[in-house]
Every structure is written in structure tokens, then in C-alpha cells.
Amino acid sequence: MDQRTRNLIKAFISAYGDRPTLGVRAPGRVNLIGEHTDYNDGFCLPMAIERDVRIVARPRKDATIRVLSLEQGGGLVEFDTGLNIPKASIAELRWADYVKGCVQVLCEEGIRVRGADLAITGDVPLGSGLSSSAALEVATIHAVLSASRKALPAERIATLAQRAENRYVGNNCGILDQLSSACATKGKAMLMDCRTLKLLPASLPKGVSVVIADTGKRRGLVDSEYNQRRQQCEAGAKALGVSHLRDVTLHGLWHASVKARIDQQTRRRCEHVVAENGRTQAAFACLQAGDAPSFGQLMDQSHADLRDKFEVTCRELDDLVAISRSLPGCLGSRMTGAGFGGCTVSLVQDHCLPTFVPAVTAGYRSLHDLPVAVYVTRAAPGAGRLVLR
């Protein structure tokens, strides 16, 4: 048991007067390529990271949920599992609304949810594009199910977590984040088919590592342009006569009759999604072949499209990518997550890591007065039990 778990148990005992009887964890994720494709029924290539949300819990004999967060503070939040929980107000959204939304979707599924005391800790940076909210949602559903002596398949937990975020938080996200957190494989990236939810694992090429760099610029998906981008993609698909942009080809987008049906901005959004689906499948083939340089080139192309066609980068992200690409050993770099801030992900040769990490940090700090953080991560396992002894 590590110190984070010990501290969590100590906080639980202090708040509730007894030891927890169960524990769960759910990781954040980094998306290597395949951005804004999940809600278009397309392809993504994520892996879980070595940062997670942990929850310890103890079942109660009544229908009351009590929950505290070590990082967020504010004392205990208490609510009844039998209440109909309204959608959270965007202006007043709190961490506990994610927990309440997860309990609500379980109740909607007809699952008899028992009361429980919960304590939560997490080290996935908030608003970083590394899926802190999905990790919280997946961990919450695991904890509440365990306290209620129930179980669901990992894929089902992911879809319920997505529903909680869509319906009760107000972020119209796709399935990428929740499915990554719930179903990741240790040591593997995964080609994710967001239509079928099929996952195909693949190892990273030997001699390279994944490096995440956090710009320190925070954004909230709910009050960002994320939902607007989704609406633009849906409008493009409708104009093209398909349910999702997954079913569109670049040749079809460039056809003269199509140009007359959608405006130039919408077409640029669609062009990114269609090209990104192709890049993601090509990147998976690179992993299978152990071709790290070609994978890096696809990452570069992805960032350029996200900057120029989908317009979800920002100066901080673009600067961090440019700095990374200027350094020896960096094979490719791109923004990761929804954009508008958050993190970049780079593929770096292992022998260059000792100089790459401090050089990225110094280069970014010379341009921006923000708390940059750079770290190397391995592919972590998906959600599961947390050992308490």
C-alpha cells in the first residue's frame, strides 16, 4: 500500500469513525491520436496513464451517500440514493455533481443502490485533457456497485459514466475517456472503435516513451466551445446524408455538390475528423510494425489539423508542441484532449529523455508564466480494485 492510499484511509477514518471495507481506482488517459473523433463514431488511440482517482468506501444500512474529497475540500456532501437528482447548473458545477450523476444513472438502470460512505483522492490534473472527470465517474460507479454488492461489465460501466457526464454534468462528450479508464490494458495502447466499442491493443515501439507536458492553462469542457464543435460535426453529417462523419470520405467531402451544401467552416471541421480517422488507423498499423518515426509524423499532422481546421488549440499548446519538436529525439508531438488548453503528448526516444524533459520545461517557462509540468508515463491498467492492506 502506498502513501496516497494510506492518507485516503486515514481521512476516511477521521471523517466516519471506522475503516473502509473496499477500495477502487480508475486511471486518467492520454490520447495518442484520434481527437474529436469519438462522438463522430470514429477511431481513437488512447492509453491509460499512471495517475488515477482512488475511492475507499464502506456500505451503510440506509440509503444515504456521504462523500468527501481530499483535494476539493468543502466538507462532507450528503444525499439520498432515492432522490431524483437534477442536472447540475453549469455556473455552480462542483465535483460532487459527478458523483451524484453516477448514482442517478445506476438508479435509472434499476440497480438497487445501497447507501455508502466514500472518500476520494485523485492526482489526475483537473482541466488538463487527461480525463480527470472520467476517472472520477468510473471510480464512483465501481465503488457504489461494490458497496451495493453488484457488478457490471467494464464496457457497461463506461457507457453509464458517459451518460452521467452527458446528462447530469452537461458535457456532451463521446465515449473515449470513460472507455479508456474502464477498459485499458497495462502496457498497451488501444485502437478504439467508438461505434462498436471494440478495442485492439498494441505495444509502443521499443526505445521510445510517451511524454506528457501540461501547459498549466485550464479550461472547462462545459463552458468551452467543445459542445459547439460537436454541433458543427453533426450539422456536417446531416448535410452529407449520414448519421456520423465516420461514414464520410475525403473524396466525398471535396465533391462539388457537397461544397454547395455546407459552409466553409463546417467543411474544415469535417475534413479534420475524416482525415483524423484515417490517421488513427494508420498510427495503429505503425505500432504493429514498430515504426515509431512514421507514428510521430502522424502526430504532427494531427496537431496541424487541430490547429488550422478544427481550431481547438491555443498559443500555449502550439508553443509547447513547437518546443518539443525542436528538441533532439522527439519524433512527434500534438495536443491531446479536447483542446483550448491542457496537455501535449510527445513520442520521444528514450536516450534523449534526460535532456528533453528539462529543455521543454525551460523553453516553455521562457514564453509563459504558467506552472508547466512534464512527465514520462507508461501505459497503466484500467479500473479495478484498490488493495487496502
Secondary structure, DSSP 8 states (H G I E B T S, - for coil): --HHHHHHHHHHHHHHSS--SEEEEEEEEEEEE--S-GGGT-EEEEEEEEEEEEEEEEE-SSSEEEEEETTT-S--EEEETTS------GGG--HHHHHHHHHHHHHHTT-----EEEEEEE-S-TTSSS-HHHHHHHHHHHHHHHHTT----HHHHHHHHHHHIIIII-----SHHHHHHHH--TT-EEEEETTT--EEEE---TTEEEEEEE-S----STTSSHHHHHHHHHHHHHHHTSSSGGG--HHHHTSHHHHTTS-HHHHHHHHHHHHHHHHHHHHHHHHHHT-HHHHHHHHHHHHHHHHHTS----HHHHHHHHHHHTSTTEEEEEEESS-SSSEEEEEEEGGGHHHHHHHHHHHHHTT--S--EEEEE--B--SEE----
